[in-house]
Amino acid sequence: MPELPEVEVTRRRIAPLLVGRKIRSVRTTADSYFFLTPPAEVAAALQGRTVSGVSRHGKYLRIELEGGGCLVVHLGMTGQLFGSGVSSVRLLSATARASLAPEEQTAFEPDSHTHLHLRFEDGGADVYMRDVRKFGKVLVLGPGETHERLERLGIDALEVSGELLFSATRKRAVAIKSLLLDQVVLAGVGNIYADEALFLAGVRPTRRAARVTRKQCDGIADALRGVLERSIETGGSSISDYVAPDGSDGSYQDERRVYARAKQPCFVCGSPIRKTVIGQRGTHYCPSCQK
């Protein structure tokens, strides 16, 4: 978390708070592994620049700057990108989250986990990036520059085809679930949507990739695009820390068929959903519907 749908929802909802606005000032926390570009350099590169667009590939956002260059953002596991004035229980510390009812929440105030704070010349809403665990990343690129993290990404998962997936599975001994999570193959897929797509396609996540047929690859590709698009429509999955830039929660978690439903009955056949571990990732599937 967040995966492609949550990052795409973030892109669509943060763009109006960024595009066309000139950055007046930049505040950061101290240097840490959150910053792939040192914070002082981030501030120097952004101050006085106007945002021209916001794009996405896989789980990475690119905040494009007029005149060239961009700020690359990865939300990691607990990253949050949002505007000032919003309130959400997910923007509070664990202590406050446990002690305050939602109606008691006030507008967010920057805290020690707010690693990037942008103010703008027009005096409108500020933009924050907050990450409790610091697994998120920010990186500044100059005009024409790239980075190995971006260069090694595969095709964006919304563009996957059965043909591409079938080609990627040949002679691969890894489980099909592991292949779907490989960002070099497909950029943007994470644990939730891999489990959900494999259920819809009727393919067990433990099946060796090389044993998945062409027809099954077509089914997986169709199912994957479908669950990603549906999650985007519903605002993504708000299971733990994810919150949209306007402070709202997603609702796709209410439509999950297998993910995090271990021992609960399958909606199709009634068999208990099973949980196993593949590549150190909790994996959920129906033993009857998936072969």
C-alpha positions, 0 to 999 in steps of 0.5 A: 500500500498504496498501489497503482489505484491509490497513486492514480487517485492521488494523481487526479486529486492532487493535480488541481492543487499543483498545476499552474501554481508557483511554489513560494517556499519549501519546508522539509524535515532533516535529511533521511532515507526518505530523501533520494535528493538531499532536502536542501537540494529539493528546496532549492530546485522547487522554490520559485518554480511553477508546476506544469503537470502531474503524471504517473507510471506504476507507483511513481508520481512525476510533478513536472516543472515549467522549464523542465525537470520534475519532482518524483514522488513514491508513497512507499507503504504509508505515504500521504500526499494531500492539501491543507485544510483536510481532516482525517483520522488517518492523518493522526498519530496512533495515540490520537487515532485511538482516543479521538472520534472522527467528529472530533478531528480538526484540520491537519497541522504539520507534524514531525512526519510531514517531510515536505511542505509546499507553499504557493505564491497565490496564497491558496492551499498548501500541499504536504507529503507525510510519511510515518515510516519514511519508506516513501521517496522524493527525488528531483530530476533535472531536464532530460535526467532519469533514475535507475528506479524509473528506468527498470520499471516495466509497462504500466499495469493498466496497459498489460495484455495477455500476450505481454504477460504470456511472454513474461511467464515463459521459462519462469519458475517463480509463482505467478503471484510473484511475477505479477508483483515484479515491478520490472514486469508490471509497474504498479501491481501490489499484494491486494490487486494481484490476489484479486485478479488471480481470483477473478481469473481462476488461477492459483497464486502458487501456480508456477508462471511457466505453467500458466497457459496463454488463455489463462494469461489473457484472463489474468490480464483482463482481470487485473485491468478490471480490478485496477480500474474499478479500484480507481473508480471507488477511490482506492483501498483505505485499509490502513494509512491511505487517504486521498488528497482531499481527506476522503477514504477509498471504498474498494476494500468493501469489494474485496473477494479474497484479500484479507478474508482468510477463513471467511467463505468464498462469495462464489462457492462458499469454501473458506478462503485460504492464506499462504505466504509467497515471496514473504507476502501474505497471499489469499485464494479460494481452493475451489475456484482457483486451479 
